[in-house]
Amino acid sequence: MTRRGFTALTAFSAARVAGANERIRAGFIGMGARGDRLLDLFLAAGAEAAAVCDVYGPHLDFAASKAKGARRFKDYRLMLDDPSLDAVVIATPDHWHALQFLHACQAGKDVYVEKPLSLTVAEGRQMVEAAGRARRVVQVGTQRRSSAMVREAVEFIRAGGIGRVTAVRACDNLNEWPLGIGKQPGAAPPPELDWDLWLGPAPAVPYNPNRGWYNYRWFRDYSGGQLTNNGIHLVDVVRWALDLGYPRRIAAMGGIYAIDDGREIPDTLEVLWDFGAGALVSFTQYNANDAPANAQGADLEFRGAKATLYLRPDRFEVVPQRVAGRVRYRPGPLHREDTRAAWMASRKPAAAPKLVRGTATADLEHVRNFLECVRSRREPNAPILEGHLSTATCLLGNIALRTGAMLEWDGARERFPGHDAANRLLDYQYRAPFTRPS
Ligand SMILES: NC(=O)c1ccc[n+]([C@@H]2O[C@H](COP(=O)([O-])OP(=O)(O)OC[C@H]3O[C@@H](n4cnc5c(N)ncnc54)[C@H](O)[C@@H]3O)[C@@H](O)[C@H]2O)c1
């Protein structure tokens, strides 16, 4: 299929409505690491894998060996032409999500789309609107939203269980020093790979193994780096727990300090968001040191006035703060040690400790929830708007890093007032002939 032929295709079709007892017929786009896992999960949840699509032959072959009888495609547009598909699952690299999603909406398919929702803020906004117009059921792959344990933690925080939350820290540490992904010489693309179609709307560059499977996360043309890769799962829970919309101010610092492998994303990063809600939210990414961020080994900590809630992949723990029953300084000799000691001694735990075990990554529940919603037409646990706001919150962090500015954000307009350089990073020019449908 040539690129000219690719854009000439149209993919409008009427939405099929699955009967209550019928298996949902799903088509899968992107059969790499995540696509393979999602294929297993959808089969386990009772869906029919009716079609599989990849631009790399061996991944397609492997998927087809599991999805018995599935139609095979290199070009997802041809797959979308199949009116018998109820839903599509998008697990391609991030730079493909928007285009494939918009075409899937046009074709009347419900969509399970992997996180991050999009590569740019403008893409995400367009995806939200297209899904709404086409009345599509959309689940974003932020599967913590389907975890009973995470929901319990969120509800505990929302009910005031840890008191007023003033700071939340998210962290994603991994020691990749010294080699990272290694420097790879350029090479001809493997014959089974359609490199041009892998690149799609991204700029044309010669093939390099580092830009291919999985490692594309280290390059800005295809990914927002670890902030939108792992960070989004955490940022999404923070927004959910504190009922946050968009941040108002964003600052970031970091860089490639230690790892010399040709990557473009930082190996060390700190992002700060002020949501105007009286809580400071931060994300730390250390890729040249993996010491845990806290004694609890948690990647997410909610610091409340009564307690700290540490959320880990397999548990959450509430560690009470000690607070004084009376104000600290009453009239008198403020500097005296015994006054201070008495005050310290008067402090009592303000909350009960709590330990809840479970699993944060509720992959199967998330897929089941999507399939239920495809039938019921209800909104899934990770709706597209939340996926967009969490993705965009991360993308704003990257824009703050790249501009080196402390940015003000007008969430209603999705613009940085008076900051042209930052506004330019809200979208990018697709490589011809790829264009987003309006
Ligand atoms: N929710 C989660 O926990 C989770 C976990 C891992 C990955 N992901 C997301 O899943 C997505 C894929 O990640 P991955 O690790 O599987 O990457 P990957 O590189 O292993 O797989 C991507 C696949 O997409 C294929 N592809 C590329 N362009 C295509 C196109 N135009 N049409 C069809 N196929 C195409 C590639 O050949 C490859 O097989 C990413 O967006 C990632 O963020 C989510």
The ligand as an SDF file (V2000), in Angstrom:
LIG
                    3D

 44 48  0  0  0  0  0  0  0  0999 V2000
   -1.4630    0.7930   30.0480 N   0  0  0  0  0  0  0  0  0  0  0  0
   -0.2630    0.3330   30.2440 C   0  0  0  0  0  0  0  0  0  0  0  0
    0.1100   -0.0470   31.3440 O   0  0  0  0  0  0  0  0  0  0  0  0
    0.6990    0.2500   29.1020 C   0  0  0  0  0  0  0  0  0  0  0  0
    1.8270   -0.5970   29.1890 C   0  0  0  0  0  0  0  0  0  0  0  0
    2.7070   -0.6420   28.0900 C   0  0  0  0  0  0  0  0  0  0  0  0
    2.4680    0.1430   26.9860 C   0  0  0  0  0  0  0  0  0  0  0  0
    1.3840    0.9570   26.9360 N   0  0  0  0  0  0  0  0  0  0  0  0
    1.1350    1.8070   25.7560 C   0  0  0  0  0  0  0  0  0  0  0  0
    0.9140    0.9720   24.6300 O   0  0  0  0  0  0  0  0  0  0  0  0
    1.4590    1.5970   23.4630 C   0  0  0  0  0  0  0  0  0  0  0  0
    2.4040    0.6110   22.7660 C   0  0  0  0  0  0  0  0  0  0  0  0
    3.5120    0.3550   23.6050 O   0  0  0  0  0  0  0  0  0  0  0  0
    4.4160   -0.9510   23.4260 P   0  0  0  0  0  0  0  0  0  0  0  0
    5.3240   -1.0170   24.5770 O   0  0  0  0  0  0  0  0  0  0  0  0
    3.5360   -2.1250   23.1620 O   0  0  0  0  0  0  0  0  0  0  0  0
    5.2610   -0.5950   22.1150 O   0  0  0  0  0  0  0  0  0  0  0  0
    5.8340   -1.6120   21.0410 P   0  0  0  0  0  0  0  0  0  0  0  0
    6.8500   -0.8870   20.2690 O   0  0  0  0  0  0  0  0  0  0  0  0
    6.2260   -2.9050   21.7200 O   0  0  0  0  0  0  0  0  0  0  0  0
    4.5680   -1.9700   20.1220 O   0  0  0  0  0  0  0  0  0  0  0  0
    3.9870   -1.0570   19.2110 C   0  0  0  0  0  0  0  0  0  0  0  0
    3.5230   -1.8610   17.9930 C   0  0  0  0  0  0  0  0  0  0  0  0
    2.8290   -0.9890   17.1000 O   0  0  0  0  0  0  0  0  0  0  0  0
    3.2460   -1.3110   15.7800 C   0  0  0  0  0  0  0  0  0  0  0  0
    2.9450   -0.1840   14.9020 N   0  0  0  0  0  0  0  0  0  0  0  0
    3.6200    0.9640   14.7020 C   0  0  0  0  0  0  0  0  0  0  0  0
    2.9790    1.7510   13.8190 N   0  0  0  0  0  0  0  0  0  0  0  0
    1.8640    1.0660   13.4430 C   0  0  0  0  0  0  0  0  0  0  0  0
    0.7850    1.3630   12.5790 C   0  0  0  0  0  0  0  0  0  0  0  0
    0.7290    2.4820   11.8760 N   0  0  0  0  0  0  0  0  0  0  0  0
   -0.2000    0.4360   12.4290 N   0  0  0  0  0  0  0  0  0  0  0  0
   -0.1570   -0.7470   13.1040 C   0  0  0  0  0  0  0  0  0  0  0  0
    0.8440   -1.0650   13.9540 N   0  0  0  0  0  0  0  0  0  0  0  0
    1.8370   -0.1630   14.1300 C   0  0  0  0  0  0  0  0  0  0  0  0
    4.7190   -1.6310   15.9340 C   0  0  0  0  0  0  0  0  0  0  0  0
    5.2150   -2.3510   14.8260 O   0  0  0  0  0  0  0  0  0  0  0  0
    4.7050   -2.4500   17.2070 C   0  0  0  0  0  0  0  0  0  0  0  0
    4.4620   -3.8230   16.9540 O   0  0  0  0  0  0  0  0  0  0  0  0
    2.1280    2.8840   23.9220 C   0  0  0  0  0  0  0  0  0  0  0  0
    1.2640    3.9720   23.6930 O   0  0  0  0  0  0  0  0  0  0  0  0
    2.3350    2.6670   25.3940 C   0  0  0  0  0  0  0  0  0  0  0  0
    2.3390    3.8630   26.1270 O   0  0  0  0  0  0  0  0  0  0  0  0
    0.4940    1.0080   27.9600 C   0  0  0  0  0  0  0  0  0  0  0  0
  1  2  1  0
  2  3  2  0
  2  4  1  0
  4  5  1  0
  4 44  2  0
  5  6  2  0
  6  7  1  0
  7  8  2  0
  8  9  1  0
  8 44  1  0
  9 10  1  0
  9 42  1  0
 10 11  1  0
 11 12  1  0
 11 40  1  0
 12 13  1  0
 13 14  1  0
 14 15  2  0
 14 16  1  0
 14 17  1  0
 17 18  1  0
 18 19  2  0
 18 20  1  0
 18 21  1  0
 21 22  1  0
 22 23  1  0
 23 24  1  0
 23 38  1  0
 24 25  1  0
 25 26  1  0
 25 36  1  0
 26 27  1  0
 26 35  1  0
 27 28  2  0
 28 29  1  0
 29 30  1  0
 29 35  2  0
 30 31  1  0
 30 32  2  0
 32 33  1  0
 33 34  2  0
 34 35  1  0
 36 37  1  0
 36 38  1  0
 38 39  1  0
 40 41  1  0
 40 42  1  0
 42 43  1  0
M  CHG  2   8   1  16  -1
M  END
$$$$
